[in-house]
Amino acid sequence: MNDDHAYEFITSKEDLLENAMNKYGKEVLYIAYSYVKDHSLAEDVAQEVFVKFYQRMDSFRGDASLKTWIIRITINQSKDHLKKWETRKLLFTNKLSEFIQESLRNGPESQAIHKEAGRELHSNLFSLPIKYREVLFLYYYEELKISEIAECLQININTVKTRLKAGKEKLQKMVPKEVHQDG
């Protein structure tokens, strides 16, 4: 009977991993991408997140929601990835390649303007310091509450509010005046 319980625990642990991957996989990928800014690196980070999740599943005490716990693992894993020299070198190479490809492309003017506006907002967001970028991303893209963001980043709620406000102001300053008048 003891062996049956051990097997049930392993099965439920496997099920929990699968459920977490299905439920939070896209979010983990988006968050990782918001840090590493490279799709294949974001996929690597996401894989590492779920490996860590599986390894540490027994230590989850339920102090936080499962979602915020997984997001915290993702943020930490992404930051660790950015610290690695190989990652920084690869990101630079990819950015250079992307710049060259974009400078060679020519399309219809209206399409180019539309794409450029979206790219510019995306670029502006990614050009912000990480402390602003992460709160803006978690608030607008992940639709987390301020308290959940504070929990994920392990910072004070007022710090989240301050960074959110400052981040929005910095983004607005980057947008050309004509766009403010049209909208």
One Martini backbone bead per residue (centre of mass of N, CA, C, O) as a GRO file, in nm:
protein
  183
    1MET     BB    1   0.056   0.064  -0.019
    2ASN     BB    2   0.297   0.257  -0.010
    3ASP     BB    3   0.362   0.242  -0.317
    4ASP     BB    4   0.099   0.372  -0.414
    5HIS     BB    5   0.146   0.651  -0.287
    6ALA     BB    6   0.404   0.716  -0.437
    7TYR     BB    7   0.277   0.702  -0.719
    8GLU     BB    8   0.060   0.917  -0.677
    9PHE     BB    9   0.254   1.149  -0.623
   10ILE     BB   10   0.400   1.142  -0.893
   11THR     BB   11   0.152   1.182  -1.067
   12SER     BB   12   0.066   1.455  -0.941
   13LYS     BB   13   0.329   1.598  -1.011
   14GLU     BB   14   0.302   1.565  -1.314
   15ASP     BB   15   0.028   1.705  -1.337
   16LEU     BB   16   0.115   1.978  -1.224
   17LEU     BB   17   0.319   2.038  -1.442
   18GLU     BB   18   0.130   2.021  -1.684
   19ASN     BB   19  -0.070   2.235  -1.587
   20ALA     BB   20   0.134   2.467  -1.561
   21MET     BB   21   0.225   2.467  -1.857
   22ASN     BB   22  -0.057   2.518  -1.978
   23LYS     BB   23  -0.133   2.778  -1.806
   24TYR     BB   24   0.186   2.935  -1.800
   25GLY     BB   25   0.368   2.912  -2.056
   26LYS     BB   26   0.319   3.182  -2.208
   27GLU     BB   27   0.391   3.372  -1.977
   28VAL     BB   28   0.679   3.275  -1.938
   29LEU     BB   29   0.770   3.347  -2.224
   30TYR     BB   30   0.704   3.650  -2.216
   31ILE     BB   31   0.876   3.723  -1.974
   32ALA     BB   32   1.142   3.621  -2.079
   33TYR     BB   33   1.140   3.801  -2.332
   34SER     BB   34   1.136   4.078  -2.178
   35TYR     BB   35   1.440   4.023  -2.098
   36VAL     BB   36   1.604   3.873  -2.351
   37LYS     BB   37   1.493   3.941  -2.649
   38ASP     BB   38   1.470   3.619  -2.729
   39HIS     BB   39   1.313   3.345  -2.833
   40SER     BB   40   1.513   3.108  -2.778
   41LEU     BB   41   1.592   3.203  -2.494
   42ALA     BB   42   1.306   3.200  -2.376
   43GLU     BB   43   1.271   2.895  -2.411
   44ASP     BB   44   1.502   2.815  -2.226
   45VAL     BB   45   1.395   2.951  -1.974
   46ALA     BB   46   1.125   2.802  -1.961
   47GLN     BB   47   1.247   2.526  -1.920
   48GLU     BB   48   1.399   2.596  -1.658
   49VAL     BB   49   1.152   2.673  -1.494
   50PHE     BB   50   1.012   2.385  -1.502
   51VAL     BB   51   1.242   2.238  -1.373
   52LYS     BB   52   1.243   2.398  -1.109
   53PHE     BB   53   0.952   2.352  -1.037
   54TYR     BB   54   0.978   2.046  -1.011
   55GLN     BB   55   1.210   2.044  -0.796
   56ARG     BB   56   1.036   2.265  -0.595
   57MET     BB   57   0.741   2.174  -0.538
   58ASP     BB   58   0.771   2.084  -0.231
   59SER     BB   59   0.833   2.399  -0.136
   60PHE     BB   60   0.548   2.474  -0.180
   61ARG     BB   61   0.335   2.659   0.059
   62GLY     BB   62   0.114   2.887  -0.036
   63ASP     BB   63   0.184   3.192   0.014
   64ALA     BB   64   0.146   3.194  -0.280
   65SER     BB   65   0.065   3.183  -0.579
   66LEU     BB   66   0.143   2.990  -0.838
   67LYS     BB   67   0.182   3.218  -1.040
   68THR     BB   68   0.382   3.396  -0.873
   69TRP     BB   69   0.592   3.176  -0.836
   70ILE     BB   70   0.654   3.131  -1.137
   71ILE     BB   71   0.727   3.424  -1.201
   72ARG     BB   72   0.965   3.442  -1.007
   73ILE     BB   73   1.131   3.225  -1.144
   74THR     BB   74   1.142   3.366  -1.420
   75ILE     BB   75   1.285   3.623  -1.336
   76ASN     BB   76   1.537   3.493  -1.214
   77GLN     BB   77   1.619   3.331  -1.466
   78SER     BB   78   1.645   3.575  -1.655
   79LYS     BB   79   1.861   3.727  -1.495
   80ASP     BB   80   2.070   3.502  -1.505
   81HIS     BB   81   2.096   3.499  -1.813
   82LEU     BB   82   2.198   3.800  -1.843
   83LYS     BB   83   2.475   3.745  -1.686
   84LYS     BB   84   2.566   3.590  -1.918
   85TRP     BB   85   2.792   3.622  -2.165
   86GLU     BB   86   2.666   3.454  -2.394
   87THR     BB   87   2.400   3.608  -2.397
   88ARG     BB   88   2.504   3.892  -2.457
   89LYS     BB   89   2.639   3.815  -2.722
   90LEU     BB   90   2.387   3.705  -2.868
   91LEU     BB   91   2.212   3.958  -2.847
   92PHE     BB   92   2.398   4.140  -3.009
   93THR     BB   93   2.402   3.974  -3.270
   94ASN     BB   94   2.094   3.980  -3.318
   95LYS     BB   95   2.061   4.288  -3.325
   96LEU     BB   96   2.245   4.336  -3.564
   97SER     BB   97   2.093   4.156  -3.764
   98GLU     BB   98   1.821   4.303  -3.742
   99PHE     BB   99   1.920   4.578  -3.841
  100ILE     BB  100   2.013   4.490  -4.120
  101GLN     BB  101   1.745   4.372  -4.222
  102GLU     BB  102   1.572   4.632  -4.183
  103SER     BB  103   1.747   4.814  -4.378
  104LEU     BB  104   1.670   4.625  -4.640
  105ARG     BB  105   1.379   4.680  -4.609
  106ASN     BB  106   1.093   4.728  -4.844
  107GLY     BB  107   0.775   4.886  -4.822
  108PRO     BB  108   0.495   5.000  -4.784
  109GLU     BB  109   0.440   5.291  -4.626
  110SER     BB  110   0.194   5.226  -4.439
  111GLN     BB  111   0.309   4.968  -4.320
  112ALA     BB  112   0.566   5.089  -4.207
  113ILE     BB  113   0.435   5.287  -4.010
  114HIS     BB  114   0.276   5.083  -3.843
  115LYS     BB  115   0.513   4.904  -3.762
  116GLU     BB  116   0.686   5.130  -3.637
  117ALA     BB  117   0.499   5.206  -3.404
  118GLY     BB  118   0.505   4.929  -3.266
  119ARG     BB  119   0.814   4.907  -3.251
  120GLU     BB  120   0.860   5.164  -3.087
  121LEU     BB  121   0.710   5.084  -2.834
  122HIS     BB  122   0.867   4.827  -2.788
  123SER     BB  123   1.144   4.965  -2.780
  124ASN     BB  124   1.084   5.161  -2.551
  125LEU     BB  125   1.029   4.951  -2.338
  126PHE     BB  126   1.316   4.806  -2.374
  127SER     BB  127   1.480   5.081  -2.298
  128LEU     BB  128   1.412   5.052  -2.028
  129PRO     BB  129   1.465   4.999  -1.731
  130ILE     BB  130   1.399   4.711  -1.566
  131LYS     BB  131   1.228   4.833  -1.325
  132TYR     BB  132   1.007   4.936  -1.532
  133ARG     BB  133   0.955   4.709  -1.733
  134GLU     BB  134   0.850   4.488  -1.537
  135VAL     BB  135   0.597   4.640  -1.430
  136LEU     BB  136   0.463   4.702  -1.701
  137PHE     BB  137   0.444   4.413  -1.802
  138LEU     BB  138   0.285   4.288  -1.560
  139TYR     BB  139   0.044   4.488  -1.579
  140TYR     BB  140  -0.033   4.487  -1.897
  141TYR     BB  141   0.032   4.186  -2.000
  142GLU     BB  142  -0.040   4.012  -1.723
  143GLU     BB  143  -0.250   4.153  -1.531
  144LEU     BB  144  -0.140   4.239  -1.263
  145LYS     BB  145  -0.141   4.319  -0.957
  146ILE     BB  146   0.032   4.511  -0.749
  147SER     BB  147   0.059   4.291  -0.527
  148GLU     BB  148   0.171   4.071  -0.724
  149ILE     BB  149   0.420   4.222  -0.815
  150ALA     BB  150   0.547   4.251  -0.537
  151GLU     BB  151   0.569   3.946  -0.494
  152CYS     BB  152   0.740   3.869  -0.742
  153LEU     BB  153   0.974   4.099  -0.676
  154GLN     BB  154   1.010   4.158  -0.375
  155ILE     BB  155   0.841   4.431  -0.316
  156ASN     BB  156   0.700   4.713  -0.252
  157ILE     BB  157   0.405   4.855  -0.334
  158ASN     BB  158   0.509   5.152  -0.360
  159THR     BB  159   0.731   5.080  -0.561
  160VAL     BB  160   0.549   4.990  -0.784
  161LYS     BB  161   0.391   5.254  -0.819
  162THR     BB  162   0.635   5.432  -0.883
  163ARG     BB  163   0.741   5.270  -1.131
  164LEU     BB  164   0.484   5.287  -1.298
  165LYS     BB  165   0.470   5.593  -1.320
  166ALA     BB  166   0.757   5.642  -1.430
  167GLY     BB  167   0.736   5.456  -1.677
  168LYS     BB  168   0.503   5.605  -1.816
  169GLU     BB  169   0.647   5.877  -1.838
  170LYS     BB  170   0.886   5.777  -2.008
  171LEU     BB  171   0.717   5.676  -2.246
  172GLN     BB  172   0.573   5.946  -2.317
  173LYS     BB  173   0.843   6.101  -2.385
  174MET     BB  174   0.902   5.910  -2.644
  175VAL     BB  175   0.655   6.025  -2.772
  176PRO     BB  176   0.550   6.194  -3.012
  177LYS     BB  177   0.347   6.471  -3.029
  178GLU     BB  178   0.156   6.386  -3.267
  179VAL     BB  179   0.036   6.134  -3.126
  180HIS     BB  180  -0.106   6.283  -2.895
  181GLN     BB  181  -0.296   6.456  -3.085
  182ASP     BB  182  -0.440   6.218  -3.241
  183GLY     BB  183  -0.535   6.050  -2.966
   0.00000   0.00000   0.00000
